[in-house]
Amino acid sequence: CIRDSYRELIGSALAKDRLIGIIQPQKPSDRAPLYTVGCVGRIGDVEALEDGRYNIVLDGESRFRVLRELEVATAFRQVEAEMIEDPSGQTLSTVERAGFEFEARRFADMPGYSGDWDSVDQLDDETLINGVAQIAPFDSASQPALLAAPVHVERGDATHAGSLEGVTHVHAFLFSNPEEVR
């Protein structure tokens, strides 16, 4: 059961370094091949519920590239991976930023969404792009492409062009050592 695997994953991460990896399978089945790029997150706040479930706050730390999936006895999947170093200091051109904000506002005008655009104007490019990418319900092929884009400027292009229909399904797994991703 997928719920049991998540419970085991969170419990194991809390007993170790609080790091987990999130990655999407290429199709919605238990042992489907995984996309090649995922995200490492550190469990911040955690609330253990009476029924054994958890509410967690996961702080994203880095992206990783899967080298191979490991054969394990745990209920959750595990991989060997390498961390992806993202270049810093990149910015969107004024035209790119305006186009991205236009599309973000168009999305926010959909029923059920609202935005504090004065605050959005104060965000740096990377925070804006990553924030929109987190809340926009991309189709199952667009989100992995967005995550795999090598720099946030390209992620902005992918987010701008991505579909806003459907939601993604993710699988999580545990990193046993932050230096050697597993």
C-alpha positions, -999 to 999 in steps of 0.1 A, spaced: 0 0 0 14 34 -10 3 49 23 24 24 42 54 32 21 51 69 28 47 62 66 78 40 65 97 66 45 89 95 68 96 75 99 129 63 86 139 99 75 130 113 109 152 87 126 181 97 103 189 130 86 154 141 77 162 141 40 139 125 14 138 125 -24 108 132 -45 106 119 -81 78 112 -105 72 78 -122 68 78 -160 34 63 -156 10 57 -127 19 22 -116 38 8 -86 70 -2 -103 70 22 -133 103 35 -144 112 68 -128 120 101 -145 157 109 -143 156 141 -123 141 146 -88 143 169 -58 159 165 -24 139 179 5 145 182 43 116 175 66 111 207 87 80 207 108 63 174 114 30 165 130 24 128 138 -13 120 136 -32 95 157 -38 71 128 0 69 119 0 94 91 21 126 92 17 162 82 51 175 71 67 207 58 93 197 33 120 223 24 135 218 -10 173 217 -10 186 206 -44 179 186 -76 194 152 -83 199 129 -113 191 92 -109 221 69 -116 202 36 -108 174 23 -87 185 1 -58 170 -33 -49 158 -28 -13 136 -45 13 119 -13 23 83 -4 13 96 27 -4 118 29 -35 155 40 -33 180 52 -58 216 60 -62 219 95 -75 242 125 -81 234 160 -69 229 186 -97 248 219 -91 226 248 -101 244 280 -113 236 310 -92 231 347 -101 210 342 -133 183 366 -140 155 369 -166 155 398 -191 128 424 -185 108 410 -214 111 374 -201 101 385 -166 71 404 -179 59 375 -200 63 351 -172 44 373 -148 17 378 -174 12 340 -177 13 337 -139 -14 363 -135 -35 346 -161 -32 314 -142 -41 331 -109 -72 345 -125 -86 310 -127 -113 302 -101 -99 295 -66 -66 313 -70 -55 348 -60 -22 366 -57 -6 395 -39 10 410 -69 28 437 -50 46 410 -31 52 390 -63 69 421 -78 94 420 -50 104 383 -56 137 374 -73 134 355 -105 143 321 -91 118 323 -62 90 335 -86 96 307 -111 100 280 -85 69 292 -67 47 291 -98 62 257 -107 52 243 -73 15 254 -74 7 251 -111 -9 217 -118 12 206 -148 4 175 -168 25 144 -161 51 151 -188 55 189 -183 66 188 -146 96 164 -151 107 185 -181 105 216 -159 125 200 -132 151 188 -156 157 222 -172 193 230 -163 188 266 -151 159 286 -137 157 308 -168 149 277 -188 125 266 -161 107 299 -165 104 292 -203 91 257 -196 67 269 -169 54 297 -192 49 271 -220 37 242 -198 2 229 -197 -19 239 -167 -42 209 -169 -40 178 -147 -19 171 -117 13 150 -111 18 119 -91 51 116 -72 70 89 -55 92 96 -25 122 77 -13 148 81 14 184 94 12 205 75 37 234 99 34 233 135 21 267 131 5 259 98 -12 223 100 -23 204 67 -19 
